Amino acid sequence: MKLILFNKPFDVMCQFSPHPTRATLANYIKTPNIYPAGRLDADSEGLVLLTDDGKLQHKISHPNWKEAKTYLVQVEGNANSEQLTRLANPLDLGDFITLPCKAVKIAEPEWIWPRTPPIRERANIPTSWLCIVLSEGKNRQVRRMTAAVGLPTLRLIRSGIGDYNLATHPLLPGEAMEIST
């Protein structure tokens, strides 16, 4: 059984099949017969786990297992305690209500790499960083959550999935590492 940690760069599709305009996992991962356990949108960065074991893939990605996923989120605006409380509690996003999660304001992590291309910056609007830990992961959920509380996402990095994270397994964008399970 193989387990590969991969730091997915910005603007890369989380698939092996070709895409007409963007790079895919196949541009970076040459190991045959592995598949991502879960996905990240092209405009999100960070940790993706890949495996050749279907049971492990299901355990990591299926919502019934509630595998914790940690996201570092740079948002437009200065997050306040009311917004953080709203993020942490069930939040109605229209088509579903989120489960409770952990949402805290943090200092910009020192180990984060510069994004290519850089995020947009506005001289008169501050940004802040959040750490959000979810036990679910619906399509564009973190971006929708931060927008719902008035904090549009500028940069989204998944830094951890369960016991695996980029702080303890440092990888630059585009780098991968096979680990023993």
N, C-alpha and C positions, 0 to 999 in steps of 0.2 A: 504494500500500500504506500502510495506516495502522497505527501502533503507539501505543497509549495506555497510559500508566502510571496506575494508580488505587490509591489508598490505601483499601482496603476497611475500613470501620468494623466494630467488634464487633457481632455479632447481625444481620449482613446476609448474606443467601443469595447465593452466588456463581453466580447464574443470572439470566437475563432474564425467564423465565416467571414469572407471578405466584405468590406463596406466600400461603397463607391467613392467616398471623399475623406474618410478618416482611417487612421491606424487602428488595428485591432490587437487582441492578445497574441495572435499569431505573429505579429511583428516582433514580439519580445520573448515569448515562451515557445521553445522548440521541442519540449517533451511531448511525445505522442500519447494519445488516449487519456488526457486529463481534461477536466471540466471545472469551470468556476462554481463554487458553492455560494450562490447569491450573486448579485450584480451591483455595479455602481454606474450611475449615469455618466455619459461622456464628459459632462461639465463638473463632475466630482472626481476627487483624487483619493489615493490612499490604498489601504490594505484590501486585497482580494485573496482569498484562499482557493487553491485549486487542488483537485484530488482525482485519482482514478478509482476511488472507492465510493460506490453509489450510496451505501448506508451512511458513510461519513458526510457526503455531500448533502444528503437529505437532513441529517441531524443539524448541520451548520445552517442550512438555508430555510428549512421549513419553520413557519411561525409557531407551530405547536411546541417546539423545543425551547422557545424563548431564549435563544442564545444571545447574550448581551452584545450589543454593537456600540462602540464608542466613536463619537464624531466630534471633531474640532471644527468650530464654525466661526468664521469671521463675518460679522453682520454690520450693516450700515446702521449707525446710531449707537447711543450709549445705553446698553441694557440696564434696566432698573429692576428692583426687587419684585414689583408687580408683574412685569413681563416674565421674569424667571419663574414666578409662582404659576402663572398661566401656562407656561411651557411644561412645567413639571406635572401639572394636573391633567386629567382627561380634557382634551381640546377638540371641539367639534369642527372638523374640516369640511363639513358639508356632506361628503359621501361616506364618511366614517368618523368615529370618535376615537382618538388616540388612547392608548393605555397610559397610566401614570409612568413617568420616567424621571431620570435625574437631569437637572439642568442648572448649571452653575456658571457664573462669570469667572473667567481665568485671565491671567496675563498671557500675552502671546508666547506660545511655546518657543524656547530658544532653539530647539532642534529642527524646527520646520524649515524646509527648503524654500527658496523663492519660486513663485509660480511663473511659468512661461505659457502664455503671455501674462504680465502682471494684472492684478485686479484693477478695476477702475477706481480712481481716487478723486474725491471732491474735497477741495481745500476747506470748505466751511462745514462739512458734515463728518463727525468723528466715527470711528469704527470701534468695535469691541469684539472680543473673542469669548466664545461659550464652549463648554464641554457638555454634550448631550449624550446620555446613555439610554438606549432604547432596548426593549426586549422584543420589538416588532420591527418591521422595516418595509413599509409599503412604498409604492412608487412615489418618489420625490417628497417623501414624508417630512424630512427635516426642513427642507426649503419651504414647504407649505406651512409648517408649524411656525417657523420664525416670521414668515410674512404675515400670518394671522395675528401675531402680537405686535406688529409694527416694526419688525427688525428684518428687513430683506437680507437674504444670504448673499454675500459677496464671494466667499470661498468655503468649500466644504471638503473636509478631509476625514475619511474613515481611518481612525488610528488603531482601532482594536476590534477583534471579534473573539468573544470568549476569552480564553487564556492567552491568545496571541495578540501582540501589539507592536507597533513600529518603534515604541520607546525602548523595548527590550530586544527587538530584532530590527536594528536600524537598517533601512534600505532607502536608497535614493530613488526618485521616480524612474521607472523602467527596470529596476533591479529586482531579482528574484532569489529566493533561497529555499532549498529543499531541507525539510527538517524531519527528524525521526518522530514517530508517534507512539 
